[in-house]
Amino acid sequence: MSDELSTVFEALRRAASGLPDIIETTSYGTPALKIGKKLRARVKDADTVVLMCPLDEKEMLLEAAPAIYFETDHYKGWPAILVRF
């Protein structure tokens, strides 16, 4: 894992530290966190985290904080939101 991805993953790991049953793994070749077999978050690149969230919450987050949350065409209609690191 590159130093850039390690930095992002360490921040993600700290943010999730209070959640029960967190498993550190990989998804699409990048560091990820799961609860059981369900993906919760993964590092997309050195600037972006993919966070799983319900579609109705996704719309709210996109409207409330577009400087932080965004999506690309690839993620439209899916319960995942991109977060700027």
PDB file of N, CA, C and O in Angstrom, chain B, residues numbered from 101:
ATOM      1  N   MET B 101       0.856  -1.177   0.000  1.00  0.00           N
ATOM      2  CA  MET B 101       0.000   0.000   0.000  1.00  0.00           C
ATOM      3  C   MET B 101       0.899   1.236   0.000  1.00  0.00           C
ATOM      4  O   MET B 101       1.873   1.307   0.749  1.00  0.00           O
ATOM      5  N   SER B 102       0.563   2.198  -0.842  1.00  0.00           N
ATOM      6  CA  SER B 102       1.378   3.414  -0.918  1.00  0.00           C
ATOM      7  C   SER B 102       1.217   4.251   0.347  1.00  0.00           C
ATOM      8  O   SER B 102       0.248   4.091   1.088  1.00  0.00           O
ATOM      9  N   ASP B 103       2.163   5.131   0.584  1.00  0.00           N
ATOM     10  CA  ASP B 103       2.090   6.015   1.750  1.00  0.00           C
ATOM     11  C   ASP B 103       0.848   6.891   1.703  1.00  0.00           C
ATOM     12  O   ASP B 103       0.231   7.147   2.737  1.00  0.00           O
ATOM     13  N   GLU B 104       0.469   7.359   0.497  1.00  0.00           N
ATOM     14  CA  GLU B 104      -0.717   8.209   0.359  1.00  0.00           C
ATOM     15  C   GLU B 104      -1.973   7.454   0.777  1.00  0.00           C
ATOM     16  O   GLU B 104      -2.804   7.990   1.511  1.00  0.00           O
ATOM     17  N   LEU B 105      -2.119   6.204   0.313  1.00  0.00           N
ATOM     18  CA  LEU B 105      -3.288   5.410   0.689  1.00  0.00           C
ATOM     19  C   LEU B 105      -3.249   5.057   2.167  1.00  0.00           C
ATOM     20  O   LEU B 105      -4.290   5.010   2.822  1.00  0.00           O
ATOM     21  N   SER B 106      -2.059   4.808   2.696  1.00  0.00           N
ATOM     22  CA  SER B 106      -1.918   4.493   4.122  1.00  0.00           C
ATOM     23  C   SER B 106      -2.398   5.644   4.989  1.00  0.00           C
ATOM     24  O   SER B 106      -3.051   5.419   6.009  1.00  0.00           O
ATOM     25  N   THR B 107      -2.089   6.863   4.603  1.00  0.00           N
ATOM     26  CA  THR B 107      -2.514   8.042   5.359  1.00  0.00           C
ATOM     27  C   THR B 107      -4.036   8.147   5.377  1.00  0.00           C
ATOM     28  O   THR B 107      -4.634   8.392   6.425  1.00  0.00           O
ATOM     29  N   VAL B 108      -4.654   7.964   4.227  1.00  0.00           N
ATOM     30  CA  VAL B 108      -6.109   8.035   4.143  1.00  0.00           C
ATOM     31  C   VAL B 108      -6.734   6.897   4.938  1.00  0.00           C
ATOM     32  O   VAL B 108      -7.695   7.110   5.677  1.00  0.00           O
ATOM     33  N   PHE B 109      -6.188   5.680   4.790  1.00  0.00           N
ATOM     34  CA  PHE B 109      -6.758   4.535   5.502  1.00  0.00           C
ATOM     35  C   PHE B 109      -6.619   4.685   7.015  1.00  0.00           C
ATOM     36  O   PHE B 109      -7.517   4.290   7.758  1.00  0.00           O
ATOM     37  N   GLU B 110      -5.518   5.245   7.473  1.00  0.00           N
ATOM     38  CA  GLU B 110      -5.349   5.455   8.915  1.00  0.00           C
ATOM     39  C   GLU B 110      -6.419   6.403   9.441  1.00  0.00           C
ATOM     40  O   GLU B 110      -6.962   6.168  10.521  1.00  0.00           O
ATOM     41  N   ALA B 111      -6.733   7.454   8.718  1.00  0.00           N
ATOM     42  CA  ALA B 111      -7.804   8.370   9.128  1.00  0.00           C
ATOM     43  C   ALA B 111      -9.154   7.658   9.120  1.00  0.00           C
ATOM     44  O   ALA B 111      -9.966   7.856  10.024  1.00  0.00           O
ATOM     45  N   LEU B 112      -9.391   6.841   8.114  1.00  0.00           N
ATOM     46  CA  LEU B 112     -10.635   6.070   8.039  1.00  0.00           C
ATOM     47  C   LEU B 112     -10.728   5.078   9.191  1.00  0.00           C
ATOM     48  O   LEU B 112     -11.787   4.923   9.798  1.00  0.00           O
ATOM     49  N   ARG B 113      -9.637   4.417   9.487  1.00  0.00           N
ATOM     50  CA  ARG B 113      -9.575   3.457  10.599  1.00  0.00           C
ATOM     51  C   ARG B 113      -9.891   4.153  11.933  1.00  0.00           C
ATOM     52  O   ARG B 113     -10.644   3.619  12.747  1.00  0.00           O
ATOM     53  N   ARG B 114      -9.315   5.341  12.154  1.00  0.00           N
ATOM     54  CA  ARG B 114      -9.586   6.079  13.392  1.00  0.00           C
ATOM     55  C   ARG B 114     -11.054   6.479  13.488  1.00  0.00           C
ATOM     56  O   ARG B 114     -11.658   6.389  14.557  1.00  0.00           O
ATOM     57  N   ALA B 115     -11.627   6.919  12.371  1.00  0.00           N
ATOM     58  CA  ALA B 115     -13.031   7.336  12.367  1.00  0.00           C
ATOM     59  C   ALA B 115     -13.962   6.172  12.693  1.00  0.00           C
ATOM     60  O   ALA B 115     -15.025   6.373  13.280  1.00  0.00           O
ATOM     61  N   ALA B 116     -13.573   4.968  12.320  1.00  0.00           N
ATOM     62  CA  ALA B 116     -14.424   3.794  12.542  1.00  0.00           C
ATOM     63  C   ALA B 116     -14.050   3.018  13.803  1.00  0.00           C
ATOM     64  O   ALA B 116     -14.622   1.959  14.062  1.00  0.00           O
ATOM     65  N   SER B 117     -13.117   3.515  14.575  1.00  0.00           N
ATOM     66  CA  SER B 117     -12.584   2.744  15.700  1.00  0.00           C
ATOM     67  C   SER B 117     -13.622   2.368  16.755  1.00  0.00           C
ATOM     68  O   SER B 117     -13.440   1.371  17.453  1.00  0.00           O
ATOM     69  N   GLY B 118     -14.693   3.128  16.891  1.00  0.00           N
ATOM     70  CA  GLY B 118     -15.703   2.803  17.893  1.00  0.00           C
ATOM     71  C   GLY B 118     -16.782   1.852  17.412  1.00  0.00           C
ATOM     72  O   GLY B 118     -17.641   1.441  18.191  1.00  0.00           O
ATOM     73  N   LEU B 119     -16.747   1.504  16.148  1.00  0.00           N
ATOM     74  CA  LEU B 119     -17.772   0.607  15.612  1.00  0.00           C
ATOM     75  C   LEU B 119     -17.439  -0.848  15.937  1.00  0.00           C
ATOM     76  O   LEU B 119     -16.277  -1.250  15.873  1.00  0.00           O
ATOM     77  N   PRO B 120     -18.455  -1.634  16.285  1.00  0.00           N
ATOM     78  CA  PRO B 120     -18.190  -3.038  16.617  1.00  0.00           C
ATOM     79  C   PRO B 120     -17.942  -3.875  15.359  1.00  0.00           C
ATOM     80  O   PRO B 120     -18.483  -3.597  14.289  1.00  0.00           O
ATOM     81  N   ASP B 121     -17.125  -4.885  15.516  1.00  0.00           N
ATOM     82  CA  ASP B 121     -16.926  -5.907  14.488  1.00  0.00           C
ATOM     83  C   ASP B 121     -16.343  -5.394  13.172  1.00  0.00           C
ATOM     84  O   ASP B 121     -16.624  -5.954  12.112  1.00  0.00           O
ATOM     85  N   ILE B 122     -15.536  -4.335  13.230  1.00  0.00           N
ATOM     86  CA  ILE B 122     -14.889  -3.812  12.022  1.00  0.00           C
ATOM     87  C   ILE B 122     -13.790  -4.778  11.586  1.00  0.00           C
ATOM     88  O   ILE B 122     -12.989  -5.243  12.397  1.00  0.00           O
ATOM     89  N   ILE B 123     -13.773  -5.063  10.303  1.00  0.00           N
ATOM     90  CA  ILE B 123     -12.758  -5.934   9.708  1.00  0.00           C
ATOM     91  C   ILE B 123     -11.981  -5.117   8.681  1.00  0.00           C
ATOM     92  O   ILE B 123     -12.572  -4.485   7.806  1.00  0.00           O
ATOM     93  N   GLU B 124     -10.672  -5.134   8.792  1.00  0.00           N
ATOM     94  CA  GLU B 124      -9.825  -4.475   7.803  1.00  0.00           C
ATOM     95  C   GLU B 124      -9.560  -5.459   6.680  1.00  0.00           C
ATOM     96  O   GLU B 124      -9.149  -6.596   6.912  1.00  0.00           O
ATOM     97  N   THR B 125      -9.803  -5.006   5.460  1.00  0.00           N
ATOM     98  CA  THR B 125      -9.671  -5.868   4.295  1.00  0.00           C
ATOM     99  C   THR B 125      -9.313  -5.015   3.089  1.00  0.00           C
ATOM    100  O   THR B 125      -8.852  -3.885   3.250  1.00  0.00           O
ATOM    101  N   THR B 126      -9.513  -5.526   1.907  1.00  0.00           N
ATOM    102  CA  THR B 126      -9.346  -4.741   0.694  1.00  0.00           C
ATOM    103  C   THR B 126     -10.594  -4.879  -0.173  1.00  0.00           C
ATOM    104  O   THR B 126     -11.346  -5.847  -0.064  1.00  0.00           O
ATOM    105  N   SER B 127     -10.790  -3.896  -1.025  1.00  0.00           N
ATOM    106  CA  SER B 127     -11.886  -3.915  -1.987  1.00  0.00           C
ATOM    107  C   SER B 127     -11.379  -3.217  -3.249  1.00  0.00           C
ATOM    108  O   SER B 127     -10.898  -2.085  -3.186  1.00  0.00           O
ATOM    109  N   TYR B 128     -11.485  -3.883  -4.376  1.00  0.00           N
ATOM    110  CA  TYR B 128     -10.961  -3.352  -5.640  1.00  0.00           C
ATOM    111  C   TYR B 128      -9.489  -2.959  -5.511  1.00  0.00           C
ATOM    112  O   TYR B 128      -9.031  -1.993  -6.122  1.00  0.00           O
ATOM    113  N   GLY B 129      -8.761  -3.729  -4.703  1.00  0.00           N
ATOM    114  CA  GLY B 129      -7.330  -3.524  -4.574  1.00  0.00           C
ATOM    115  C   GLY B 129      -6.910  -2.393  -3.654  1.00  0.00           C
ATOM    116  O   GLY B 129      -5.725  -2.069  -3.580  1.00  0.00           O
ATOM    117  N   THR B 130      -7.862  -1.782  -2.947  1.00  0.00           N
ATOM    118  CA  THR B 130      -7.518  -0.706  -2.016  1.00  0.00           C
ATOM    119  C   THR B 130      -8.000  -1.061  -0.613  1.00  0.00           C
ATOM    120  O   THR B 130      -8.882  -1.907  -0.465  1.00  0.00           O
ATOM    121  N   PRO B 131      -7.437  -0.429   0.423  1.00  0.00           N
ATOM    122  CA  PRO B 131      -7.827  -0.727   1.796  1.00  0.00           C
ATOM    123  C   PRO B 131      -9.305  -0.435   2.033  1.00  0.00           C
ATOM    124  O   PRO B 131      -9.857   0.535   1.514  1.00  0.00           O
ATOM    125  N   ALA B 132      -9.931  -1.303   2.833  1.00  0.00           N
ATOM    126  CA  ALA B 132     -11.366  -1.166   3.072  1.00  0.00           C
ATOM    127  C   ALA B 132     -11.722  -1.624   4.478  1.00  0.00           C
ATOM    128  O   ALA B 132     -10.953  -2.315   5.146  1.00  0.00           O
ATOM    129  N   LEU B 133     -12.910  -1.218   4.903  1.00  0.00           N
ATOM    130  CA  LEU B 133     -13.468  -1.652   6.184  1.00  0.00           C
ATOM    131  C   LEU B 133     -14.814  -2.310   5.926  1.00  0.00           C
ATOM    132  O   LEU B 133     -15.645  -1.799   5.175  1.00  0.00           O
ATOM    133  N   LYS B 134     -15.008  -3.458   6.568  1.00  0.00           N
ATOM    134  CA  LYS B 134     -16.278  -4.166   6.474  1.00  0.00           C
ATOM    135  C   LYS B 134     -16.788  -4.453   7.872  1.00  0.00           C
ATOM    136  O   LYS B 134     -16.025  -4.500   8.837  1.00  0.00           O
ATOM    137  N   ILE B 135     -18.076  -4.639   7.958  1.00  0.00           N
ATOM    138  CA  ILE B 135     -18.705  -5.193   9.161  1.00  0.00           C
ATOM    139  C   ILE B 135     -19.301  -6.507   8.688  1.00  0.00           C
ATOM    140  O   ILE B 135     -20.219  -6.527   7.869  1.00  0.00           O
ATOM    141  N   GLY B 136     -18.771  -7.600   9.211  1.00  0.00           N
ATOM    142  CA  GLY B 136     -19.141  -8.901   8.673  1.00  0.00           C
ATOM    143  C   GLY B 136     -18.662  -8.975   7.232  1.00  0.00           C
ATOM    144  O   GLY B 136     -17.489  -8.728   6.950  1.00  0.00           O
ATOM    145  N   LYS B 137     -19.559  -9.312   6.328  1.00  0.00           N
ATOM    146  CA  LYS B 137     -19.208  -9.384   4.914  1.00  0.00           C
ATOM    147  C   LYS B 137     -19.607  -8.136   4.142  1.00  0.00           C
ATOM    148  O   LYS B 137     -19.401  -8.059   2.931  1.00  0.00           O
ATOM    149  N   LYS B 138     -20.185  -7.147   4.845  1.00  0.00           N
ATOM    150  CA  LYS B 138     -20.681  -5.939   4.179  1.00  0.00           C
ATOM    151  C   LYS B 138     -19.635  -4.833   4.163  1.00  0.00           C
ATOM    152  O   LYS B 138     -19.100  -4.436   5.198  1.00  0.00           O
ATOM    153  N   LEU B 139     -19.365  -4.353   2.969  1.00  0.00           N
ATOM    154  CA  LEU B 139     -18.455  -3.235   2.817  1.00  0.00           C
ATOM    155  C   LEU B 139     -19.081  -1.992   3.446  1.00  0.00           C
ATOM    156  O   LEU B 139     -20.254  -1.704   3.207  1.00  0.00           O
ATOM    157  N   ARG B 140     -18.326  -1.269   4.230  1.00  0.00           N
ATOM    158  CA  ARG B 140     -18.789  -0.021   4.847  1.00  0.00           C
ATOM    159  C   ARG B 140     -18.070   1.173   4.241  1.00  0.00           C
ATOM    160  O   ARG B 140     -18.679   2.221   4.025  1.00  0.00           O
ATOM    161  N   ALA B 141     -16.775   1.024   3.964  1.00  0.00           N
ATOM    162  CA  ALA B 141     -16.001   2.127   3.397  1.00  0.00           C
ATOM    163  C   ALA B 141     -14.731   1.565   2.778  1.00  0.00           C
ATOM    164  O   ALA B 141     -14.219   0.523   3.188  1.00  0.00           O
ATOM    165  N   ARG B 142     -14.236   2.292   1.772  1.00  0.00           N
ATOM    166  CA  ARG B 142     -12.948   1.908   1.182  1.00  0.00           C
ATOM    167  C   ARG B 142     -12.244   3.148   0.667  1.00  0.00           C
ATOM    168  O   ARG B 142     -12.874   4.151   0.332  1.00  0.00           O
ATOM    169  N   VAL B 143     -10.936   3.060   0.614  1.00  0.00           N
ATOM    170  CA  VAL B 143     -10.138   4.130   0.036  1.00  0.00           C
ATOM    171  C   VAL B 143     -10.215   3.958  -1.476  1.00  0.00           C
ATOM    172  O   VAL B 143      -9.875   2.898  -2.003  1.00  0.00           O
ATOM    173  N   LYS B 144     -10.657   4.994  -2.169  1.00  0.00           N
ATOM    174  CA  LYS B 144     -10.710   4.937  -3.632  1.00  0.00           C
ATOM    175  C   LYS B 144      -9.363   5.364  -4.213  1.00  0.00           C
ATOM    176  O   LYS B 144      -8.818   4.715  -5.106  1.00  0.00           O
ATOM    177  N   ASP B 145      -8.843   6.467  -3.686  1.00  0.00           N
ATOM    178  CA  ASP B 145      -7.525   6.963  -4.085  1.00  0.00           C
ATOM    179  C   ASP B 145      -7.032   7.882  -2.971  1.00  0.00           C
ATOM    180  O   ASP B 145      -7.670   7.972  -1.921  1.00  0.00           O
ATOM    181  N   ALA B 146      -5.924   8.556  -3.179  1.00  0.00           N
ATOM    182  CA  ALA B 146      -5.316   9.379  -2.127  1.00  0.00           C
ATOM    183  C   ALA B 146      -6.171  10.571  -1.726  1.00  0.00           C
ATOM    184  O   ALA B 146      -5.906  11.204  -0.703  1.00  0.00           O
ATOM    185  N   ASP B 147      -7.190  10.885  -2.514  1.00  0.00           N
ATOM    186  CA  ASP B 147      -8.048  12.037  -2.228  1.00  0.00           C
ATOM    187  C   ASP B 147      -9.494  11.677  -1.914  1.00  0.00           C
ATOM    188  O   ASP B 147     -10.280  12.554  -1.556  1.00  0.00           O
ATOM    189  N   THR B 148      -9.862  10.397  -2.043  1.00  0.00           N
ATOM    190  CA  THR B 148     -11.277  10.030  -1.998  1.00  0.00           C
ATOM    191  C   THR B 148     -11.524   8.739  -1.234  1.00  0.00           C
ATOM    192  O   THR B 148     -10.783   7.764  -1.359  1.00  0.00           O
ATOM    193  N   VAL B 149     -12.594   8.762  -0.435  1.00  0.00           N
ATOM    194  CA  VAL B 149     -13.086   7.574   0.260  1.00  0.00           C
ATOM    195  C   VAL B 149     -14.484   7.272  -0.279  1.00  0.00           C
ATOM    196  O   VAL B 149     -15.273   8.185  -0.522  1.00  0.00           O
ATOM    197  N   VAL B 150     -14.779   5.999  -0.462  1.00  0.00           N
ATOM    198  CA  VAL B 150     -16.134   5.568  -0.831  1.00  0.00           C
ATOM    199  C   VAL B 150     -16.804   5.121   0.454  1.00  0.00           C
ATOM    200  O   VAL B 150     -16.301   4.238   1.149  1.00  0.00           O
ATOM    201  N   LEU B 151     -17.934   5.727   0.770  1.00  0.00           N
ATOM    202  CA  LEU B 151     -18.671   5.431   1.993  1.00  0.00           C
ATOM    203  C   LEU B 151     -20.039   4.886   1.605  1.00  0.00           C
ATOM    204  O   LEU B 151     -20.762   5.515   0.834  1.00  0.00           O
ATOM    205  N   MET B 152     -20.390   3.742   2.124  1.00  0.00           N
ATOM    206  CA  MET B 152     -21.704   3.169   1.842  1.00  0.00           C
ATOM    207  C   MET B 152     -22.753   3.915   2.670  1.00  0.00           C
ATOM    208  O   MET B 152     -22.548   4.173   3.856  1.00  0.00           O
ATOM    209  N   CYS B 153     -23.876   4.259   2.036  1.00  0.00           N
ATOM    210  CA  CYS B 153     -24.958   4.929   2.752  1.00  0.00           C
ATOM    211  C   CYS B 153     -26.261   4.751   1.981  1.00  0.00           C
ATOM    212  O   CYS B 153     -26.240   4.592   0.760  1.00  0.00           O
ATOM    213  N   PRO B 154     -27.397   4.777   2.683  1.00  0.00           N
ATOM    214  CA  PRO B 154     -28.695   4.650   2.012  1.00  0.00           C
ATOM    215  C   PRO B 154     -28.897   5.791   1.016  1.00  0.00           C
ATOM    216  O   PRO B 154     -28.403   6.900   1.218  1.00  0.00           O
ATOM    217  N   LEU B 155     -29.623   5.508  -0.054  1.00  0.00           N
ATOM    218  CA  LEU B 155     -29.823   6.499  -1.111  1.00  0.00           C
ATOM    219  C   LEU B 155     -30.469   7.783  -0.606  1.00  0.00           C
ATOM    220  O   LEU B 155     -30.090   8.867  -1.049  1.00  0.00           O
ATOM    221  N   ASP B 156     -31.436   7.693   0.314  1.00  0.00           N
ATOM    222  CA  ASP B 156     -32.080   8.917   0.798  1.00  0.00           C
ATOM    223  C   ASP B 156     -31.107   9.779   1.606  1.00  0.00           C
ATOM    224  O   ASP B 156     -31.176  11.007   1.545  1.00  0.00           O
ATOM    225  N   GLU B 157     -30.218   9.160   2.347  1.00  0.00           N
ATOM    226  CA  GLU B 157     -29.200   9.917   3.077  1.00  0.00           C
ATOM    227  C   GLU B 157     -28.160  10.493   2.119  1.00  0.00           C
ATOM    228  O   GLU B 157     -27.635  11.584   2.344  1.00  0.00           O
ATOM    229  N   LYS B 158     -27.870   9.764   1.064  1.00  0.00           N
ATOM    230  CA  LYS B 158     -26.913  10.221   0.068  1.00  0.00           C
ATOM    231  C   LYS B 158     -27.367  11.546  -0.537  1.00  0.00           C
ATOM    232  O   LYS B 158     -26.577  12.484  -0.645  1.00  0.00           O
ATOM    233  N   GLU B 159     -28.612  11.622  -0.922  1.00  0.00           N
ATOM    234  CA  GLU B 159     -29.139  12.855  -1.507  1.00  0.00           C
ATOM    235  C   GLU B 159     -29.037  14.015  -0.528  1.00  0.00           C
ATOM    236  O   GLU B 159     -28.681  15.129  -0.913  1.00  0.00           O
ATOM    237  N   MET B 160     -29.349  13.754   0.735  1.00  0.00           N
ATOM    238  CA  MET B 160     -29.263  14.798   1.756  1.00  0.00           C
ATOM    239  C   MET B 160     -27.819  15.286   1.911  1.00  0.00           C
ATOM    240  O   MET B 160     -27.576  16.491   1.976  1.00  0.00           O
ATOM    241  N   LEU B 161     -26.872  14.366   1.969  1.00  0.00           N
ATOM    242  CA  LEU B 161     -25.464  14.730   2.132  1.00  0.00           C
ATOM    243  C   LEU B 161     -24.945  15.504   0.927  1.00  0.00           C
ATOM    244  O   LEU B 161     -24.208  16.477   1.083  1.00  0.00           O
ATOM    245  N   LEU B 162     -25.324  15.078  -0.271  1.00  0.00           N
ATOM    246  CA  LEU B 162     -24.891  15.780  -1.483  1.00  0.00           C
ATOM    247  C   LEU B 162     -25.377  17.223  -1.488  1.00  0.00           C
ATOM    248  O   LEU B 162     -24.652  18.127  -1.905  1.00  0.00           O
ATOM    249  N   GLU B 163     -26.598  17.436  -1.026  1.00  0.00           N
ATOM    250  CA  GLU B 163     -27.157  18.793  -0.985  1.00  0.00           C
ATOM    251  C   GLU B 163     -26.579  19.609   0.164  1.00  0.00           C
ATOM    252  O   GLU B 163     -26.330  20.805   0.014  1.00  0.00           O
ATOM    253  N   ALA B 164     -26.366  18.970   1.306  1.00  0.00           N
ATOM    254  CA  ALA B 164     -25.931  19.686   2.509  1.00  0.00           C
ATOM    255  C   ALA B 164     -24.458  20.107   2.455  1.00  0.00           C
ATOM    256  O   ALA B 164     -24.101  21.171   2.959  1.00  0.00           O
ATOM    257  N   ALA B 165     -23.617  19.289   1.857  1.00  0.00           N
ATOM    258  CA  ALA B 165     -22.174  19.572   1.894  1.00  0.00           C
ATOM    259  C   ALA B 165     -21.494  19.151   0.587  1.00  0.00           C
ATOM    260  O   ALA B 165     -20.699  18.212   0.583  1.00  0.00           O
ATOM    261  N   PRO B 166     -21.796  19.831  -0.511  1.00  0.00           N
ATOM    262  CA  PRO B 166     -21.199  19.438  -1.789  1.00  0.00           C
ATOM    263  C   PRO B 166     -19.677  19.633  -1.856  1.00  0.00           C
ATOM    264  O   PRO B 166     -19.028  19.077  -2.742  1.00  0.00           O
ATOM    265  N   ALA B 167     -19.115  20.397  -0.953  1.00  0.00           N
ATOM    266  CA  ALA B 167     -17.661  20.547  -0.915  1.00  0.00           C
ATOM    267  C   ALA B 167     -16.992  19.291  -0.344  1.00  0.00           C
ATOM    268  O   ALA B 167     -15.803  19.058  -0.562  1.00  0.00           O
ATOM    269  N   ILE B 168     -17.760  18.494   0.381  1.00  0.00           N
ATOM    270  CA  ILE B 168     -17.229  17.276   1.003  1.00  0.00           C
ATOM    271  C   ILE B 168     -17.689  16.027   0.259  1.00  0.00           C
ATOM    272  O   ILE B 168     -16.881  15.158  -0.070  1.00  0.00           O
ATOM    273  N   TYR B 169     -18.996  15.944  -0.005  1.00  0.00           N
ATOM    274  CA  TYR B 169     -19.599  14.754  -0.606  1.00  0.00           C
ATOM    275  C   TYR B 169     -19.887  14.986  -2.076  1.00  0.00           C
ATOM    276  O   TYR B 169     -20.332  16.064  -2.471  1.00  0.00           O
ATOM    277  N   PHE B 170     -19.628  13.958  -2.891  1.00  0.00           N
ATOM    278  CA  PHE B 170     -19.919  14.057  -4.315  1.00  0.00           C
ATOM    279  C   PHE B 170     -20.129  12.666  -4.877  1.00  0.00           C
ATOM    280  O   PHE B 170     -19.947  11.667  -4.182  1.00  0.00           O
ATOM    281  N   GLU B 171     -20.515  12.613  -6.149  1.00  0.00           N
ATOM    282  CA  GLU B 171     -20.615  11.330  -6.824  1.00  0.00           C
ATOM    283  C   GLU B 171     -20.206  11.508  -8.283  1.00  0.00           C
ATOM    284  O   GLU B 171     -20.264  12.606  -8.837  1.00  0.00           O
ATOM    285  N   THR B 172     -19.802  10.426  -8.869  1.00  0.00           N
ATOM    286  CA  THR B 172     -19.528  10.389 -10.296  1.00  0.00           C
ATOM    287  C   THR B 172     -20.628   9.563 -10.940  1.00  0.00           C
ATOM    288  O   THR B 172     -21.427   8.938 -10.242  1.00  0.00           O
ATOM    289  N   ASP B 173     -20.675   9.555 -12.246  1.00  0.00           N
ATOM    290  CA  ASP B 173     -21.703   8.777 -12.938  1.00  0.00           C
ATOM    291  C   ASP B 173     -21.693   7.314 -12.505  1.00  0.00           C
ATOM    292  O   ASP B 173     -22.744   6.679 -12.422  1.00  0.00           O
ATOM    293  N   HIS B 174     -20.524   6.792 -12.235  1.00  0.00           N
ATOM    294  CA  HIS B 174     -20.388   5.389 -11.819  1.00  0.00           C
ATOM    295  C   HIS B 174     -21.192   5.082 -10.550  1.00  0.00           C
ATOM    296  O   HIS B 174     -21.698   3.968 -10.405  1.00  0.00           O
ATOM    297  N   TYR B 175     -21.319   6.030  -9.645  1.00  0.00           N
ATOM    298  CA  TYR B 175     -21.984   5.804  -8.360  1.00  0.00           C
ATOM    299  C   TYR B 175     -23.444   6.263  -8.329  1.00  0.00           C
ATOM    300  O   TYR B 175     -24.122   6.055  -7.323  1.00  0.00           O
ATOM    301  N   LYS B 176     -23.940   6.873  -9.390  1.00  0.00           N
ATOM    302  CA  LYS B 176     -25.337   7.320  -9.418  1.00  0.00           C
ATOM    303  C   LYS B 176     -26.262   6.112  -9.309  1.00  0.00           C
ATOM    304  O   LYS B 176     -26.097   5.116 -10.013  1.00  0.00           O
ATOM    305  N   GLY B 177     -27.245   6.226  -8.402  1.00  0.00           N
ATOM    306  CA  GLY B 177     -28.198   5.145  -8.212  1.00  0.00           C
ATOM    307  C   GLY B 177     -27.726   4.042  -7.289  1.00  0.00           C
ATOM    308  O   GLY B 177     -28.466   3.087  -7.055  1.00  0.00           O
ATOM    309  N   TRP B 178     -26.524   4.140  -6.760  1.00  0.00           N
ATOM    310  CA  TRP B 178     -25.971   3.127  -5.855  1.00  0.00           C
ATOM    311  C   TRP B 178     -25.860   3.701  -4.443  1.00  0.00           C
ATOM    312  O   TRP B 178     -25.630   4.899  -4.279  1.00  0.00           O
ATOM    313  N   PRO B 179     -26.019   2.866  -3.434  1.00  0.00           N
ATOM    314  CA  PRO B 179     -25.940   3.342  -2.053  1.00  0.00           C
ATOM    315  C   PRO B 179     -24.506   3.564  -1.577  1.00  0.00           C
ATOM    316  O   PRO B 179     -24.066   2.986  -0.583  1.00  0.00           O
ATOM    317  N   ALA B 180     -23.795   4.406  -2.304  1.00  0.00           N
ATOM    318  CA  ALA B 180     -22.414   4.749  -1.960  1.00  0.00           C
ATOM    319  C   ALA B 180     -22.187   6.203  -2.339  1.00  0.00           C
ATOM    320  O   ALA B 180     -22.679   6.682  -3.361  1.00  0.00           O
ATOM    321  N   ILE B 181     -21.428   6.898  -1.492  1.00  0.00           N
ATOM    322  CA  ILE B 181     -21.131   8.302  -1.744  1.00  0.00           C
ATOM    323  C   ILE B 181     -19.623   8.492  -1.674  1.00  0.00           C
ATOM    324  O   ILE B 181     -18.938   7.805  -0.915  1.00  0.00           O
ATOM    325  N   LEU B 182     -19.118   9.407  -2.453  1.00  0.00           N
ATOM    326  CA  LEU B 182     -17.689   9.725  -2.433  1.00  0.00           C
ATOM    327  C   LEU B 182     -17.449  10.884  -1.470  1.00  0.00           C
ATOM    328  O   LEU B 182     -18.208  11.853  -1.428  1.00  0.00           O
ATOM    329  N   VAL B 183     -16.382  10.758  -0.707  1.00  0.00           N
ATOM    330  CA  VAL B 183     -16.032  11.758   0.301  1.00  0.00           C
ATOM    331  C   VAL B 183     -14.630  12.274  -0.012  1.00  0.00           C
ATOM    332  O   VAL B 183     -13.682  11.500  -0.139  1.00  0.00           O
ATOM    333  N   ARG B 184     -14.519  13.586  -0.132  1.00  0.00           N
ATOM    334  CA  ARG B 184     -13.209  14.191  -0.378  1.00  0.00           C
ATOM    335  C   ARG B 184     -12.379  14.104   0.909  1.00  0.00           C
ATOM    336  O   ARG B 184     -12.829  14.508   1.981  1.00  0.00           O
ATOM    337  N   PHE B 185     -11.179  13.577   0.784  1.00  0.00           N
ATOM    338  CA  PHE B 185     -10.282  13.501   1.923  1.00  0.00           C
ATOM    339  C   PHE B 185      -9.536  14.781   1.985  1.00  0.00           C
ATOM    340  O   PHE B 185      -8.704  14.968   2.872  1.00  0.00           O
TER     341      PHE B 185
END
